Amino acid sequence: MKSALMIIKEQISNFYLVRRLSLYELKSKNQNNYLGILWEFLNPAIQILIYWFVFGTLRSRDPVDVGGVHIQFFSWLLAAFFMWNFFYQSTIQGSKSIYTKLRMLSKMNFPMSVIPSYVIFAQFYIHIVMLLISIVILQFSGYYINMYYVQLIYYIFAAYCLVFAVSLITSTLSTIVRDFHMLLNSSLRMMLYVSGVLWPITILANEFPKIMQFLKLNPLIYLIDGYRSALFGVEWHFIVHWQYTIYFWGLVIVLFIIGSALHVKFRRHFIDFL
């Protein structure tokens, strides 16, 4: 717990630095591309069109049921895909942030926990812009802004907390054992297909209830369902499913405590693993 409190204090006291470094990260990452930062939006846009063609056109044209509301497949996919993209990109970039940037930043005077934090924050900017684009598209699709949109503030914060807690663990393990980053990358690609992003996993509830309960241990399902409930005006998801809310935050806290302990224990030795 002492390590967790230390990490929280470091994030608060260095928040200005995190924002400055995150903007630098966005610019430096895309400075050699002709289209620059536009690629941060073009890549996921191309991906979602491919998934829509495969899962929405070739598979079925039937609408998807979300809390009793029938949603067009493309809109249903759009409401969750950019949230998934934020989680995937932030987790991958965060996991390799320390060992790829440590040598360059080791002479600067700030705590090591800032490194994965500002990398995640750079992806956070992209996520916010993508979410706004999604909202505009949904307006033209007939899914208008409603009072449930207030939930988005909560779920954006929840997504950021989950990613940061996970990245504290993965960035430490990836620095110590580089193969862990490769394993993580493969695992996350598989996770895309079992998180309810591309197909409604609720169809398993009747025929395979035990598998459904197992899949719901995945905290991404909580976030994805929350985003969709807000964007389509279905319900106050975090209140209606309060047991799932407790589970989600319990898991985030446990992951954060573990990640903080690992990070604080090994960060003095990070330079030895380069």
N, C-alpha and C positions, 0 to 999 in steps of 0.2 A: 504493500500500500504506500510505503514511503517513496518508492520509485515512481509510482503513478502520480502522486502529488507533485513530485519534482518535475516530471514531464509536462504536467498541466501548467505549472508556473513558468516553465521555459517557453511554452507556446504563447502564453499571455504576454510575457515580457518582451518577446521577440516578434510579435505579430506584425509590426510595421516592416521588419526585415523580411518576414515570410512573404508579404505582399510584393515587396520590391523584387525579391529574387524570383518569385513566380512569374512576374512580367518579363524579367530577363530570360527566364527559361523558355517562355513561349517564343520570344524573338530569336534567340540563339538556335533553337531547335529547327526553325524553318527558314533561316536566313539564306541557305543555299538553294532553296526552291524558288522557281519563277513565280509560282502562285502564293508562296509564303504560307501564312497561317491559314489560308483557305483550305489547304489540304487537311487540316484538323476537322473540317466539316464535310469535305468532299468524300473522304474515305468512309466514314460511317453512313453517309447518304447512299453511296454505291452499294455498301453491304446491305442496307435495309431494302433496297430495290431488288437485290438478288434474292434475299430471304422471302420477300413478298411474292416474287415470281414463283419460287419453288414451293413455298408452303401455302400461299394464298391463291395462286392461279392453277398450278398443276395439281395441288392436293385437293382443294375444295374452295368453293365460292360462298359457302354458308357463313352467315354472321356468327359471332362468338357471344355467348351469354356472359354478361358481367353483372352479377347481382340482380338478375331479372331484366336487364337492359340488353337488347341485341345490338352489337357493335360490328361495323364493317371490319373485315380482317385487317386491312391496311392500317386503319385508325387504331385498332387494338394493338397491332404490332408496334406502331409508332409510339404509342403511349408508354411502352416499356423499354424499347430498344435503346434509346438514348440514356436511360438510367443504367442499363446494362453496360453500355459503352463507357460511361463514367467509371463504373466499378472496375471493369476490366482494364482500361488504360491506366487508371490510378494505381491499381494493385500491381500491375506489371512494371510500370515506371517507378513506383515506390519501392518495389522489391530490389531493384538494381541501383537505386539512387545513391546509396552510401558507397558501394565499391566502385562506381563509375565516376563519382564526383569528389570523393574524399581527398584524393591527392591534390586536386585543384583548390579545394576549399579548406584544407587542413591548417593553412596559415592564417585564416580569418578567425576572428574572436567571436564565436557564437557556439552554442551547444549543438552536438551532433544530431539531436532529435529534430532540429530545424530542417535538415536536408530532406528526409522523406516528406515533411510537412509542406515545404514550398513546392515540391514536385507535384504533390496532390492538389495543392491550391491552383497550380497552373491548369490542371485538368478541370478543376471546379469552375473556372471562368468559361471554359468551352462548354461545360455541361449547362450552365445557366443560359448561354446563347442558344444552344440546341433546344433547350426546353421552351424558350420563347418562340423559336421557329416552329416547334411542334404545336404550340398553342394556336399560332396563326393558321397553320394548316388545318387543325381540328375545327376552327371556326368556319372555314370554307366547306368542311365536310358535314357540318350540321351539329357539331358537338360544342355548344356555346359555353362561355365562361359562366360559372355558377358559384354559389357560396361555398361549395366544398373545396374550391381552389385554395382556400386558406390553409388546408392540410398540407399543401405543397411545401410551405415553409418548414413545417415539422419534418416531412419526409426527406427534404434536401439536407437538413441538419443531421437526421438519423443516418442517411447514406454517407455523409462526410465522416461521422464518428466511426461507423463500421469500417470504412476504408482506412482511416488513420490507425485504428486498433490493429487491423490485419497487417498493415504495412510496417508497423513497429516490429512485428514478429518476422515477417518475410524479409525485410531489409537486413535484419540481423543475421538470420539463417543464411541468406544468399551471400552475405559477405564472408561468412565462415566457410560455407560449402557452396561453391558456385553451381554445382549440379542442381541445387534446390530450385534455382530460378527456372531452369529448363523444365523441371518437374511441375512447378507451379504453372507455367505457361500452358503445358499440355492439360493439366487438371482444369484450368479455367475454361479452355476451349470446350471440354466435355461438359462443364457446368452450364454452359449456354443452353444445352438441350434438356436440362432437367430443372430449370429454374422458372419455367412457364413463360419464357420470352417468345418462343417461336410457335408453341402449340399449347392449348389449354390443358394443363395437367389435372384439372378438376374432373376430367373424364375418367380418371382412375379411381375416383372416390367410391363408386358403387361396386365395381368389379374387383378392385385391388385396394381396399381400404388401408391395409397395413403398409403397402408401398407408398400410398399417399401420405400417411402419417410420417413415414421416414423421410420423404422428400421435403416435408414442411419443416424439418429441422434446419433446412437451408434458409438463412436469414434474408437472402435476396428475394425469396418469394413474398415475404412480408412487405418489403419495400416496393416490389413490382405491383402487388395487389393494391398497395396504398396509392401509388402514382395513378393507377387506372381508376380507382374509386374517386379520386379527386378530379381528374380530367374529364371523366364521364358523368360526374355528379351522382354517384351511386349511393354513398353512405359516408358517415364519419368513421372511417375504417379503423383508426387506432382506438376508438372508443368501443365500437361494436365488437371488435376482436381484441378485447382488453387482455385476455390470457396470452395471446400471441405477442402483444405489445410488451408484456412483462417478460416473456421468454426472450424476445429480441434484445431488450436492454440489459437483461441479465447476462446474455451471451456477449454483448459488446463490452460490458464492464469486465467480465472474466478475461476476454481476449486482450483488453487494454492493460489490465494488471499484469498478465503474462508477458505481453509485449514490452511493457515498461521495465519489468524486472530483467528481461533478457537484454534489452538495449543498454540499460545502465550498467549491467554486469560486464558486458563485452566491449562497450564503446571505447574504453581506454586502450583496447588491444586491436581495434579495427585496422590501424595502420600496419600491423604485423601480418595481416592477411592479404595485403596488396602485392 
